[in-house]
Amino acid sequence: MFDTIVVATDGSDSVRRAVEVAIDVAVRFDAEVHAVYVVDSGEVESTPDEVRDDLREALDDRGAAAIDQVTDAATAHDADISISTEVREGRPAAEISDYARGVDADVVAMGTRGRHGENRFLIGSVAERVVRTCPIPVLTVRQLTDEDPRRTTI
């Protein structure tokens, strides 16, 4: 049913549960996992010139750390899991959709909130755009509250 799963990450705490779910699905179906992080080019371009390079470097570092989190979680769950990673730059929703199409993904897994937290009422703006525009099915996974009995820690 699932051969290729794309998990979109931004390294935030809210995406960890989506990573767990994506890895669990991948292990159950012996699927390949593709982790993708997108440096938001709009965020970079809107910063003053004198700090733009520093911001891009910081976001690249954050992307590498986010990808490492996914890789570490996957190999901790199953050392034999097949995982590919990529850091891209562009508009996050478009890049996630393009990446998913490019690897012929069966599903895209992502959190409902990202680095910018509560700026949207029900679902984060990137997740909302991916759900609306991606031709691949999208599995959105909400972060559980500390009080939720289903919450587990990594």
N, C-alpha and C positions, 0 to 999 in steps of 0.2 A: 504494500500500500504506500509506504513512504520509503523512497530510496535516497533522496537528497533533502536535507533540512537546512535552511539558512536561518541563523540566529543573528539578529541585529543587536549590537551592543553599543552602549555609550559609556560603559564602566560604572554607571551609577548603581547604588544599592537597589533601586527599584527594578533593575533588569535582572538581578540575580535569580529570582524565581523563574523568569522566562528561560534563562539559561538552563536551570535544573530541569524544567519541563521538556525543553528541546532535547537535552541529552537523554532523558528518560525515554522519550519517544524514539530517538535514534537507536538506543540500545535494544529496545523491544522489537524494532523492525530491522535491525542490522543495517541502519542507514548511515550515510556519510553526512557529517556535519560541516557546514561552512559558516564560519564566524566572520562578520563584516562590521567594520567601524567606519563611520564617515565623518571626516573633518568638514564642518559646515563652512563652505566657502563664503557664504553671506556674512557669517559672523567674523571671519577673517578680514574680508574686504571692507567691512564697516568700521574697523578699528583705525585709529590714527596711524599714519605711515611709520612714525618713530617706534611703535610697539608691535607693528604687524608681524614682523619676522619672529619676535619673541612669542607672540600668541600662537603663530603657526607651529613653532617648535614645541610649545607646551601642549597644544592639541595633538600633535603627532605622538608625543610621549604618552599622553593620556590614552590615545588609541592603542599604542603598543601594550600598555598595561591592561586595557580592557580586553584585548585579544588574548593576552596571557592568562587572564582570569578564566576565560572560556576554555582555553586549552587545558589549564590546570584542573578545572572542574570536570572536564570530559575524561581526562586520563585518570583522575582519582576515582571516577565512577567505573570506568572500564578501560584498562590499559591498551586494549586492542581497537578502540574506536578510531575510525578514520576521520581526521579533522583537517580542514583547509582553512586558511585565514587570509584576510585581505584588509588593508587600510586604504580607503579612497578619499578623494576630496571632491566636494560638489554640494548639491542640494540633497540633504539626507534622504528624504522620501524617494526622490527620483533615482538616486544611486542605489538604494536598497532594492527597489523594484528592478532596475537594470541588472544588478548583480544576480538577483534571483532568476530572472529570465535567462541570463547568460550561462548559469550552471544548470539550467533546466530543473529548478527546485520543485519539489512537490508541496512544500509549505514553508512559510516564513514565520518564525516565532519572534515575538518582541514584547517588551513590557509596555504597559499603558502609560507610564510616566517615565520621563527621562531626566537629564541633568537639570532641566529648568523647572522641575517639580510641579507645583500646583498652579501653573499658569493657565491651565485649561481645566474646565469643570469636571468632565467625565473621562476624557482620554487625552493624552498628550498630542500636541499638534503634529509631530512626525508620525506617530502611530496612526492618527486619524487620516492623514494623507495617504499613507501606505495602504490602509484598509480600503480607502475610496478608489485608489488608482492602480494598485498592483493587480495584474491578471492572475497571479498565483494566490491560492488561499492563504490567509493570514490568521495566525493563532495569536491573539493578544492575551497576555497573562498579567493579571493585576498583582500588585504587591500586597501581601497580607499584613494586617496590623499586628502589633505585638500581642494583642489580646486574642487573636484568632487561634482557636485550638488546632487548626491545620498547619500553622506556621512551623517551619523547621529552620534550623540554622545550618549554614554551610561551614 
